[in-house]
Amino acid sequence: MSIIIWLVIGAIAGWLAGLLVKGGGFGLIGDIVVGIIGGFIGGWLAGVLGITIGSGMIASIITAVIGAVILLVIVRALKRA
């Protein structure tokens, strides 16, 4: 069941990040992958900086969106170079 929750959070986070970063998303599978990787990046970054957003699904989505936005900005910057 937790894998399904990861996929749902990843899809939501990837979709939201695609809306926030100019250029749109990567389709359903791409958004899920971006969201899951973004969740790892956001969770790691929050831990390093000592930031606690909270617990629960909404906090997980916020953390994953922040990480996914960072990931998309980096990917798009590398694509332009």
GROMACS elastic network, one bead per residue, 0.5 to 0.9 nm:
[ bonds ]
;  ai    aj funct       b0    kb
    1     4     6  0.53375   500
    1     5     6  0.66059   500
    1     6     6  0.89005   500
    2     6     6  0.61944   500
    2     7     6  0.86334   500
    3     7     6  0.62202   500
    3     8     6  0.86431   500
    4     7     6  0.50420   500
    4     8     6  0.61768   500
    4     9     6  0.86004   500
    5     8     6  0.50437   500
    5     9     6  0.60538   500
    5    10     6  0.83001   500
    5    57     6  0.88581   500
    6     9     6  0.52023   500
    6    10     6  0.58548   500
    6    11     6  0.84284   500
    6    32     6  0.88613   500
    6    36     6  0.70846   500
    7    11     6  0.59558   500
    7    12     6  0.85358   500
    7    32     6  0.62640   500
    7    33     6  0.85086   500
    7    35     6  0.84478   500
    7    36     6  0.74030   500
    8    11     6  0.51178   500
    8    12     6  0.61821   500
    8    13     6  0.84829   500
    8    32     6  0.77413   500
    9    12     6  0.51991   500
    9    13     6  0.59429   500
    9    14     6  0.83469   500
    9    32     6  0.79954   500
    9    35     6  0.71737   500
    9    36     6  0.75694   500
    9    39     6  0.85969   500
    9    57     6  0.76673   500
    9    58     6  0.89684   500
    9    60     6  0.73546   500
    9    61     6  0.58172   500
    9    64     6  0.77197   500
   10    13     6  0.51275   500
   10    14     6  0.58281   500
   10    15     6  0.83123   500
   10    31     6  0.70854   500
   10    33     6  0.67357   500
   10    34     6  0.71062   500
   10    37     6  0.80859   500
   10    38     6  0.79889   500
   10    39     6  0.73331   500
   10    61     6  0.77771   500
   10    64     6  0.72225   500
   10    65     6  0.85938   500
   11    14     6  0.51881   500
   11    15     6  0.59697   500
   11    16     6  0.85058   500
   11    28     6  0.69006   500
   11    29     6  0.78557   500
   11    30     6  0.85770   500
   11    31     6  0.55181   500
   11    33     6  0.77217   500
   11    34     6  0.81529   500
   11    35     6  0.59685   500
   11    36     6  0.78996   500
   12    15     6  0.51749   500
   12    16     6  0.61016   500
   12    17     6  0.84941   500
   12    31     6  0.79311   500
   12    32     6  0.75914   500
   12    35     6  0.72312   500
   12    61     6  0.71963   500
   12    64     6  0.89472   500
   12    65     6  0.81939   500
   13    16     6  0.51703   500
   13    17     6  0.59908   500
   13    18     6  0.84691   500
   13    31     6  0.76321   500
   13    32     6  0.76696   500
   13    34     6  0.79446   500
   13    36     6  0.79064   500
   13    38     6  0.78351   500
   13    39     6  0.80678   500
   13    60     6  0.89810   500
   13    61     6  0.57448   500
   13    62     6  0.74712   500
   13    63     6  0.85541   500
   13    64     6  0.56449   500
   13    66     6  0.83622   500
   13    67     6  0.88657   500
   13    68     6  0.69001   500
   13    69     6  0.88853   500
   14    17     6  0.50650   500
   14    18     6  0.60533   500
   14    19     6  0.86489   500
   14    25     6  0.73683   500
   14    26     6  0.85237   500
   14    28     6  0.85843   500
   14    30     6  0.78200   500
   14    32     6  0.57151   500
   14    33     6  0.74320   500
   14    34     6  0.53284   500
   14    36     6  0.77550   500
   14    38     6  0.77767   500
   14    64     6  0.79889   500
   14    65     6  0.66983   500
   14    68     6  0.62714   500
   14    69     6  0.82497   500
   15    18     6  0.50633   500
   15    19     6  0.63835   500
   15    20     6  0.87902   500
   15    24     6  0.84619   500
   15    25     6  0.62755   500
   15    26     6  0.84759   500
   15    27     6  0.84585   500
   15    28     6  0.80101   500
   15    31     6  0.56439   500
   15    32     6  0.78793   500
   15    34     6  0.87630   500
   15    35     6  0.77130   500
   15    65     6  0.86646   500
   16    19     6  0.50577   500
   16    20     6  0.62372   500
   16    21     6  0.86780   500
   16    25     6  0.85840   500
   16    31     6  0.88920   500
   16    35     6  0.88846   500
   16    65     6  0.66280   500
   16    68     6  0.87705   500
   16    69     6  0.86144   500
   17    21     6  0.60076   500
   17    24     6  0.85309   500
   17    25     6  0.76866   500
   17    31     6  0.84323   500
   17    34     6  0.85536   500
   17    35     6  0.78686   500
   17    64     6  0.88695   500
   17    65     6  0.56169   500
   17    66     6  0.76609   500
   17    67     6  0.87340   500
   17    68     6  0.58360   500
   17    69     6  0.50608   500
   17    70     6  0.88256   500
   17    72     6  0.75733   500
   18    21     6  0.53639   500
   18    22     6  0.71974   500
   18    23     6  0.71703   500
   18    26     6  0.76157   500
   18    31     6  0.75751   500
   18    68     6  0.84647   500
   18    69     6  0.76319   500
   18    72     6  0.77936   500
   19    22     6  0.69478   500
   19    23     6  0.79698   500
   19    24     6  0.57948   500
   19    25     6  0.69663   500
   20    23     6  0.89283   500
   20    24     6  0.81975   500
   20    69     6  0.73101   500
   21    24     6  0.69285   500
   21    25     6  0.85462   500
   21    69     6  0.65864   500
   21    72     6  0.70351   500
   21    73     6  0.71156   500
   22    25     6  0.89230   500
   23    76     6  0.88193   500
   24    27     6  0.89453   500
   25    28     6  0.82552   500
   25    30     6  0.75506   500
   25    31     6  0.62792   500
   26    29     6  0.74175   500
   26    31     6  0.55318   500
   26    32     6  0.89676   500
   26    34     6  0.84607   500
   27    30     6  0.52898   500
   27    31     6  0.58472   500
   27    32     6  0.85076   500
   28    31     6  0.51819   500
   28    32     6  0.62028   500
   28    33     6  0.87151   500
   29    32     6  0.51159   500
   29    33     6  0.62521   500
   29    34     6  0.85952   500
   30    33     6  0.51204   500
   30    34     6  0.60543   500
   30    35     6  0.84269   500
   31    34     6  0.50105   500
   31    35     6  0.58902   500
   31    36     6  0.84914   500
   32    35     6  0.50317   500
   32    36     6  0.60973   500
   32    37     6  0.85498   500
   33    36     6  0.52130   500
   33    37     6  0.61129   500
   33    38     6  0.82277   500
   34    37     6  0.52626   500
   34    38     6  0.57567   500
   34    39     6  0.84297   500
   34    67     6  0.89042   500
   34    68     6  0.58728   500
   34    69     6  0.89026   500
   34    71     6  0.74761   500
   34    72     6  0.78014   500
   35    39     6  0.59952   500
   35    40     6  0.87359   500
   35    61     6  0.87458   500
   35    64     6  0.59885   500
   35    65     6  0.67740   500
   35    67     6  0.78327   500
   35    68     6  0.55001   500
   35    69     6  0.89292   500
   36    40     6  0.65749   500
   36    41     6  0.87687   500
   36    64     6  0.70135   500
   36    68     6  0.79428   500
   37    40     6  0.51845   500
   37    41     6  0.62845   500
   37    42     6  0.85598   500
   37    64     6  0.79347   500
   37    67     6  0.75856   500
   37    68     6  0.69097   500
   37    71     6  0.79897   500
   38    42     6  0.58219   500
   38    43     6  0.82567   500
   38    63     6  0.79748   500
   38    65     6  0.65579   500
   38    66     6  0.70977   500
   38    69     6  0.73486   500
   38    70     6  0.75463   500
   38    71     6  0.63361   500
   38    72     6  0.87878   500
   39    42     6  0.50892   500
   39    43     6  0.58708   500
   39    44     6  0.83512   500
   39    60     6  0.74654   500
   39    61     6  0.78225   500
   39    62     6  0.88175   500
   39    63     6  0.61468   500
   39    65     6  0.71189   500
   39    66     6  0.79729   500
   39    67     6  0.57282   500
   39    68     6  0.68518   500
   40    43     6  0.51476   500
   40    44     6  0.59897   500
   40    45     6  0.84194   500
   40    63     6  0.87521   500
   40    64     6  0.72135   500
   40    67     6  0.71959   500
   40    68     6  0.89596   500
   41    44     6  0.51895   500
   41    45     6  0.59844   500
   41    46     6  0.84830   500
   41    63     6  0.85707   500
   41    64     6  0.75533   500
   41    66     6  0.83706   500
   41    68     6  0.74908   500
   41    70     6  0.81711   500
   41    71     6  0.78530   500
   42    45     6  0.50891   500
   42    46     6  0.59742   500
   42    47     6  0.84800   500
   42    62     6  0.86721   500
   42    63     6  0.51037   500
   42    64     6  0.55211   500
   42    65     6  0.76198   500
   42    66     6  0.58478   500
   42    68     6  0.74624   500
   42    70     6  0.83829   500
   43    46     6  0.51780   500
   43    47     6  0.61648   500
   43    48     6  0.86435   500
   43    60     6  0.84926   500
   43    63     6  0.62951   500
   43    64     6  0.73362   500
   43    67     6  0.75870   500
   44    47     6  0.51391   500
   44    48     6  0.61793   500
   44    49     6  0.86216   500
   44    67     6  0.88751   500
   45    48     6  0.51053   500
   45    49     6  0.60953   500
   45    50     6  0.83276   500
   45    51     6  0.83319   500
   45    67     6  0.79292   500
   46    49     6  0.51845   500
   46    50     6  0.57672   500
   46    52     6  0.67696   500
   46    53     6  0.83344   500
   46    63     6  0.78618   500
   47    51     6  0.62953   500
   47    52     6  0.77944   500
   48    51     6  0.78774   500
   52    55     6  0.84885   500
   53    59     6  0.58976   500
   53    60     6  0.84681   500
   53    62     6  0.81349   500
   53    63     6  0.75962   500
   54    58     6  0.86002   500
   54    59     6  0.55901   500
   54    60     6  0.82763   500
   55    58     6  0.76685   500
   55    59     6  0.55364   500
   55    60     6  0.70510   500
   56    59     6  0.55596   500
   56    60     6  0.63114   500
   56    61     6  0.88034   500
   57    60     6  0.50029   500
   57    61     6  0.61462   500
   57    62     6  0.86530   500
   58    61     6  0.50728   500
   58    62     6  0.62006   500
   58    63     6  0.86112   500
   59    62     6  0.50778   500
   59    63     6  0.61135   500
   59    64     6  0.84956   500
   60    63     6  0.51505   500
   60    64     6  0.60297   500
   60    65     6  0.84865   500
   61    64     6  0.50429   500
   61    65     6  0.59663   500
   61    66     6  0.85780   500
   62    65     6  0.51127   500
   62    66     6  0.62563   500
   62    67     6  0.86779   500
   63    66     6  0.52694   500
   63    67     6  0.63258   500
   63    68     6  0.85915   500
   64    67     6  0.50820   500
   64    68     6  0.59022   500
   64    69     6  0.84701   500
   65    69     6  0.59874   500
   65    70     6  0.85252   500
   66    69     6  0.52426   500
   66    70     6  0.63605   500
   66    71     6  0.86943   500
   67    70     6  0.51223   500
   67    71     6  0.61657   500
   67    72     6  0.86681   500
   68    72     6  0.60380   500
   68    73     6  0.84992   500
   69    72     6  0.50915   500
   69    73     6  0.61094   500
   69    74     6  0.85899   500
   70    73     6  0.52161   500
   70    74     6  0.62885   500
   70    75     6  0.86729   500
   71    74     6  0.51972   500
   71    75     6  0.61147   500
   71    76     6  0.85687   500
   72    76     6  0.59272   500
   72    77     6  0.83398   500
   73    76     6  0.52583   500
   73    77     6  0.60529   500
   73    78     6  0.86242   500
   74    77     6  0.51072   500
   74    78     6  0.62115   500
   74    79     6  0.86509   500
   75    78     6  0.51743   500
   75    79     6  0.61981   500
   75    80     6  0.88042   500
   76    80     6  0.63565   500
   76    81     6  0.88154   500
   77    80     6  0.53080   500
   77    81     6  0.64799   500
   78    81     6  0.51781   500
